[in-house]
């Protein structure tokens, strides 16, 4: 990470604190001088701010909690996230960095994109729309629903790319093929939203079954783009973001490769997200010389969904990886208990008919160890799991 970004952060956040009373109070409470930031160590002296804290501040001082360091006339839109939390949209261009995703996928001039993300209240629809146009593509603002009409639009306008949730993409693709035939399906690229379960395995099946390449980004309403796929593992970090992986309790940065909370600082301080805890967990796949993250893993889950087992946080994503890495596996669940002063973790597998149970148990144990760095105490095959069962169950007090 260049020293220039710390210089930019020092200048931007020192100026922002003079305009945003909530930010100034946050700095004062921590004894933090933004103008003195010269390195990651300096930046890390500021405690992480959780989304829940921002929500409380906004309730006490609506609408932005004293964190807007710009004039209201410069706010183009106000987005509303669950809470509700209000996020101002200021000038950023390119859908706040999401155009990097489209450029990475070589989608731009000559492409027609059907954007099915919601355009109301939440930022997804408009950000993808702006980003696609910034990359040179033509956008059809489809929004959600209207499956039959959107299938017709795909065929008659020659849509080459779709932005959608994984589930809605499948609904649209199947409707096109069912109604117009396989030859009418001309879509080559899909920008999909993440979901729980075996999402990466679903993406591989989608690519094989529908002849598309699939892409995704990691973005939040508070920050815009944090990272994007480039064909390698995980997400490349946006060049204007300082990303750390931190212990969700202490806020201290964890060692490279260890899971923790994604903590982000944006270079732009008009909406001053500095050492902001996203609540998402991941680990560093690549790091810069100063210790900041250059490449983030796939998200492991929300930090509150992790269970600590023998001093290691195990996230739901680990169990997803067990399903992906186990031949014949349909689903899996881990249950953590405390027995004789020792944490125990047992994995239950549901297999496809005819799957080799012995091979599956070995593969599941290896996948779990690989992704969690601890051994499972037992792996067993069960006939079924409850519908919508949690991937990890903490039964230490059970």
Order of alpha helices (4+ residues) and beta strands (2+ residues): alpha-alpha-alpha-beta-alpha-beta-beta-alpha-beta-alpha-beta-alpha-beta-alpha-beta-alpha-beta-beta-beta-beta-beta-beta-beta-beta-beta-beta-beta-beta-alpha-beta-beta-alpha-beta-beta
